[in-house]
Amino acid sequence: MYVPPRFRGLGLGRQLVAAALEFARSRAGIKIVQLTVTRGNASAEALYRSCGFVEFGVEPLAAAVGSGYVSKVHLWCDVDPAVKSALPTS
């Protein structure tokens, strides 16, 4: 997902994430939604976390960018209430 700079700050990213999660919740059998975000993209990470996503890992050197590499943060969000009750509590 990408929101061009001139449209940022209008809540469009949050609306897109909310619409995607609502669609997932409406589909039978979908338990979770997963995504990745580039490590260091603080605004995107904050948006996803505020929408209920939780980090479950980091993939180092996930993508080549120019002469370097970036890491990707893996996040997930449950869209089925039964998922939380099935998770271990350790």
N, C-alpha and C positions, 0 to 999 in steps of 0.2 A: 504494500500500500504506500502511496506517495501523495502528499498534498503539496502543490506548488507554493513557494514562499508567499505569493500575493494573496493566497487564500487561507494561510495559517492564522490561528487565533480566532477563528470563527466557529470552532466546534465541529468542523467537518470530519476530522479524523475520528473523533469520538462517535459521531453519528454513523460512520462507516463500520467501525468496530461493533457498535451496538446492533446495527442491522445484520451483520454477519453472524453474531452470536444468536440473535433472535431467529434467524433463518435456521441455524444449526439446531436450536432447541425445538423447532417445529418439525424436524425430520426424525422419523422413528429410527431408533437404533444408534443415533449419534450420541456418544458419551462425552467426548472431549474435543476441543479444538486446540491444535498446536500451531506455533509459529516461531520464526526466528527473527531476531533484530540484531543489527550490527552493534557490537560492543562499543560503548562510547556515545551512542545516539541517545543521550539522556532524555530528551523530550519524548521520543518514541517509547523508550523503556517505561517512563513514568505513565504515559497514556495507557499502555497495555496493562501495567500493574493496577492502575486505578479502575480498569474494566474487569478485574478479577483474575488476570493471568498470573501464574506463579512460575518462577524460574526452576528448571530441573537440570540444567547443565550448560556448560560453555564448550563450544567447539573451537579450539585454538587454530589459527591459520586457516580459517574456513574458506576464504576467498582471496584471490590475488587482486590487488588494486594498485595499479601503476607498478612501481618496483617493490612494493611491500605486500603485506597481508593484513587482513582484518579477521577478528574472531567473531563468532556468532553466538548470541545468547539464545538458548532454547527455552520457550515458555509454553505453558498449557493452561487451559481454563475448562473446568467441568461445566457441561451444559445439561447434565442429567443429575438430579438430586441424589440418586442412588450411588453415584460415584463416591461422594464424600463418606458415606457410611461403609463403603467397601475398602477404603484406604486403611493401611496399618496406622496405629496411633503412636508409634515409637518416637 
